[in-house]
Amino acid sequence: MLIVSVGLFIFLGIFLLLIGLQVFFCKRHSKMALILPIIAACGFIIVGIPAIFEAAILFAIYFVNKMLEKEKRESLAEIEKMNIADL
């Protein structure tokens, strides 16, 4: 029972660490933001099904961040167009 608990605790720690790294890399616009989920998906061979769920969550974080960035850029572009038109 203790071994299972320790194993789950380690898996949860790695999972939270990877999510933190993914958010960090996305904010810095790093290429690792796309490579990290691919590495996690390769863990499917070793760990099994939980690695696929983890990779899917990391990909979701990546794509949500990219979508939010795109919306932010578009809104800033609209504001800049308004400022130019006001001149």
Buried (B, 14 or more C-beta within 10 A) or exposed (E): EEEEEEEEEEBEEBBEEBBEBBBEBBEEEEEBBBEBBEEBBEBBEEBEEEBBEBBEBBBEBBEEBBEEEEEEEEEEEEEEEEEEEEE
